[in-house]
Amino acid sequence: MTRVFLVDDHAVVRQGLRLYLGIDPSLEVVGEAQNGQEALEQVALLQPSVVVMDLMMPVMDGIAATKAIRSQFPNVEVLALTSALEEHKVNGAIQAGAIGYLLKDARADDIIEAIHAAARGEVRLSPQARAKLLLEYRAPDMREHLTARETLILQLITRGLSNAQIALETGNTESTIKTHVSRLLDKLNLTSRTQAALFALREGIAEL
């Protein structure tokens, strides 16, 4: 079971999400919150696999909550699900550590698939969010050139593969790939796989 936590300041949205996610018996909604502060407190207690996070909320917004959750609970992935498509919102969520960004008009099947992908450590971005991010994204100054192995891993990350899937593709162990990805992010001065995928797209290292 993938444990899911819902965060949105509108009760009707949370109820709708519960109905959507109830279609999939492998998803379990373990709790919900109406703002980021409540979410942070409940995530500490419930330890979900994935938090589905709105961005525009009172008390503590979704970007601040995402940053706090990813800092305090690095094994918990955050999927932004929002109606906000302003550049600073999209960019802010990814910079805060969200692994994916979907709009609320997404199909139920797409939301469910993105939650499963997030639980596996895979990047999912709506086409609109991806376009905004690529417009706003600024590639980091690289300290040194990428090796052939690092380039391959970066390309596989951009395809949305998890560490386990990259390990199968390259004939390595998952722990080895995890180490390679961590070193790659450090080399590029990035903090997440999503940022790495955007870097690869922006620099022409990988294509969708």
N, C-alpha and C positions, 0 to 999 in steps of 0.2 A: 504493500500500500504506500502511496505517496501522500504524505501528510501536508495539507494545504491550509493556509491561514489567509483570510480575506480582510482587506482594509479599505473602507470607503465610508465617507460621511453620509451617504444616502442609504437608508435601510432597504429601500426597494431594489437598489443595485445589488446589495449583498444577498438578498433573497433570490433574485434572478440568477446570480452566479451559483448559489447553492443548487438551484434547480438544474442549471446547465451541467454542473459538475457531477450531479447525481446520476447522469447518464452513464458515467464511467465507473464501474465497480472497483477499479483499482485506485481511485482517488477518494481520500477521506478529508472532509473539511473539519478541522479540529478546533476552529475558533474564528472569531471575527472581532474587528475593532472599528470605531468610527473616526479615529484620528491617529496620527503617528505616535503620540505619546502612549496611548493605550496599546497600540501594536507592539511597541518596544517592550512594555511590561509583560504582555501576554506571550510574546515570542520567547522570552526568557524562561517562562514556565512550561510552555507547550512544545518547544523545539520542533517546529514544523520543518518539512523539507523545502517548501516553496511558499513565499509570501506573495500574494497577488495584491499589488499596491496601487491605489489611486494617488495622484500627485497633489491635487488642490483640496486641502482639508484644513480645518481650524486647529488650533493648539500647536500641533507640529505637522508640517506638510510632508508629502510623500518623499521629497528629495532628502530632507533632513532625516527622516525616519529610515530611509534606505541606507544612507551613510552610516547611521548609528548601528543598524542591524548588521550590516556587512562588517563593520569594525569589531563589534562585540561577539557576533556569531558567524564566523566566516564559512561555516558549513551550511548555512541557510541562504538559499538563493532568492533573489527578489525579481519578480516580473512586473514591470510597470504596465498597468491597464488603465487607460485614462482617455479623456476626450481632448486633452491638451496637446496641441501640435506646434506650439511656439518653439522656436529654436532653443531658447534658454531652458525651457522645460525638458525637452528631449535630451539636450546635451548635459544638463544638470543631472538627470536621472542616471545616464550612463557613467558620468564622472563619479557619481556617488556609489556606483557598483552594481546597478541593475544589469542583469544578464540579458534581459529582453525588454521590448517596448511594443505594446500592441494598443490599438485604439478600441474604444468601447463598441464601435460598430462592427467589430470582427465577428465572424461566425463562431458559433459555439464549438464546432469541431476544431477550429484554429486555436481557440483559447485553450482547449483541453490538450491539444498537441503541444502547444508552447509550454504548458505547465510540465508535461512529461519531459520535454526537451530541457527545461530549466533544471529539473531534478537530476538529469544526466550530465549537467554542466555544459549544455549546448546553447549557442546564441540564437535568439529569434527576434527579428525586427520587422515591424510592418513596413511595406514599401515606402509609405509616406515618411515614417520616422527615419528610415535609412537614407532617403533623399535629403532630409533636413540635416542629418548628422554629417553626411559627406560634404555638404555645402559649408558647414560650420567647422568641421574637424581640422585641426592643425597638427600636422605630423610632427613628432618629436625630433629633436636633433640626435641622430644616432652617434653613439660614442665609437662604434666600429662597425664594419660590414657584417652582414648576416652570412653564416655558413650555409652550405647546401642543405644540411640537415635542418637548420633553423628555418630556412626558407620553406622547405617541405612541410614542416610542422605548422608554420604560419598559414600556409595554403589550406591545410586540412582543418585548422581552426576556423578559417573563413568559410569553409564548406559546411560548418556547423557540427563537426564531429566532436565527440567527447574524448577524454583521455583514453578511455577503454577502447574506443573505436580507432583512435590514432595508433594505439599499441598494436592492434590487429593489422592495420594497414602497413605498418613499418616493421613488424616482427620484433617489437620490444615489449617489455613488461609495462603495466600501467604505472607503476611507481617510477620507472625510468622516464616515461613520458611526462609525468607530473613534474619531475625535476627539471626536464628540458623546458617545459612551458614556463615554469617559475623563473628560470634563468633568462629565457627569451623576453618575458615581460620586464624583468629588471634591466636587461640590455637596452630595451626600447624606452625605458622610463615610463611604462604603462602600468595600470593597476588592475586591468581585467581583460578577459578573453574578448569581450565585445569591442574594447578599444583596439585590441590587436587586430581583429577582423577589419575594423574601419581603417586602420593604418595600412593593411595589405591592399584594400580596395583603392584607397586614395593614392597609394604609391605605385599601383599597377602590378603588385607582386602576385595578386590573385584576382579572379573574376568570379561573379556570381554564377 
